[in-house]
C-alpha cells in the first residue's frame, strides 16, 4: 500500500513539474557575450520523497565555451543534482545526526529512499558548506553593526561561553602539527565551539535558570582570531549591543580570556568553578602528597575558600607550604600563578550573590553532543573541510535555525 501510494504521488508530482523550464523564452540567455542556443529537451530522473520522477526540461548551450544551461533546474533547485530539495534536506539532516551509513539505513527505513552512504556524505557536506557560506554572509553583516537592531528589546543578561575539543583527523591534516602523543605529534585538531544564551530569573533557592530554548551554537576548526569574529557576531545577532549585562564563561585558557577582552570589554569574566577546583586539587596533591588524609583535608578547606572567593587566602597558605623538591616546587608555583592571574575571575561568592552561573556546563555539554557524539566515534578520521561542514550543520540544527536556512534559500 505504501509503495502504491508513493507511486501515485510520484505520478502526480511528475505531472505538476511537467513543462517547467520548457518552451520558448521571452528573454535571451547570454553567455560569453553571445546568445545561448537551444538544444532541445533533455530528461533526467529526480529522486524525490515520493520516489523517482522524470523531469524533462530545455537545454541551452553556449556556442563559444560549450557551457550547458538548464533554466528548469534553477527553478526547481536541482542544478547539478538528481536529488530534490526535500530529499537533500532529509539526507543532510540524517548525515549530520549519525554516521553516513546509519543515515543511509535510516532513510531507507523511515522514508523508503534508497541512497548510498557516499551519497549521504556528499549531500550532507555540500549542505554544510552552503550553511557556512550563508552564516559567513550573515556574520560579515553583523560585524559591521554598531547599533542594536531593536534597542527596545534589551536583554537583561546575556551569557557567552566557548571552549575547545579535539577531533581525530586524517594524516595529511596533521603534518607539522605538535600534539600530545608520546613522540610529540598530533592525532587531532581543535574545534572551537561557542554558545550564547540568556537568563532572566533565578529559582527559589537563588540559583540561576537558563531561559528555555535560548541557547545557540557556533563552531569550527579555525584560529582563535577567526573564531573570535564568529562568536562575537553570534552574540551581536542575539542582542549583545543592547544587553544590560554580559557574562563570559569558560576555562582559564589564554585564548578564551584574550577574546573576551578584545570582543567583550566590560563583560564579567568567570572561570568555570569546576575547572578552578581541578587546579586547587592538583595544588593539594603537589603540596601534601603522599599523605592522602592531608591532601583531602586541605582540598576541602581550599574548596570552601574558593566558594567564598578568598583566592588570596589559598595563595598565601600554598606559598607557605611549598616543597623542597625543585621539580615539584615549580609545578606548585605554576598552579599558584594560575590562581593569581585569575583571582578576579574567581569571586564566586560575588557572582552567586548576583544570581549568575559559575559553571560552563552548557558549552561543555555542547562539546559532547555537537562534536563528540558525531565526530569522535571509534575509527573516525576527518578532513578539516568535511568536519567543518558537519559542525556547521549540527550547530545550525541544535540552534533551531534549520528552517530559517531553508527559507533563506527559497528567498
HELIX and SHEET records of a PDB file:
HELIX    1   1 UNK A    2  UNK A   17  1                                  16    
HELIX    2   2 UNK A   71  UNK A   76  1                                   6    
HELIX    3   3 UNK A   85  UNK A   97  1                                  13    
HELIX    4   4 UNK A  100  UNK A  106  1                                   7    
HELIX    5   5 UNK A  107  UNK A  111  3                                   5    
HELIX    6   6 UNK A  117  UNK A  143  1                                  27    
HELIX    7   7 UNK A  171  UNK A  173  5                                   3    
HELIX    8   8 UNK A  224  UNK A  237  1                                  14    
HELIX    9   9 UNK A  240  UNK A  242  5                                   3    
HELIX   10  10 UNK A  254  UNK A  263  1                                  10    
HELIX   11  11 UNK A  273  UNK A  288  1                                  16    
HELIX   12  12 UNK A  292  UNK A  307  1                                  16    
HELIX   13  13 UNK A  311  UNK A  319  1                                   9    
HELIX   14  14 UNK A  326  UNK A  342  1                                  17    
HELIX   15  15 UNK A  343  UNK A  346  5                                   4    
HELIX   16  16 UNK A  348  UNK A  353  1                                   6    
HELIX   17  17 UNK A  361  UNK A  366  1                                   6    
HELIX   18  18 UNK A  367  UNK A  372  3                                   6    
HELIX   19  19 UNK A  373  UNK A  375  1                                   3    
HELIX   20  20 UNK A  384  UNK A  398  1                                  15    
HELIX   21  21 UNK A  402  UNK A  410  1                                   9    
SHEET    1   A 2 UNK A  30  UNK A  31  0                                        
SHEET    2   A 2 UNK A  34  UNK A  35 -1                                        
SHEET    1   B 3 UNK A  37  UNK A  48  0                                        
SHEET    2   B 3 UNK A  51  UNK A  61 -1                                        
SHEET    3   B 3 UNK A  68  UNK A  69 -1                                        
SHEET    1   C 5 UNK A 208  UNK A 210  0                                        
SHEET    2   C 5 UNK A 188  UNK A 202 -1                                        
SHEET    3   C 5 UNK A 158  UNK A 168 -1                                        
SHEET    4   C 5 UNK A 246  UNK A 250  1                                        
SHEET    5   C 5 UNK A 268  UNK A 271  1                                        
SHEET    1   D 3 UNK A 208  UNK A 210  0                                        
SHEET    2   D 3 UNK A 188  UNK A 202 -1                                        
SHEET    3   D 3 UNK A 216  UNK A 220 -1                                        
END                                                                             
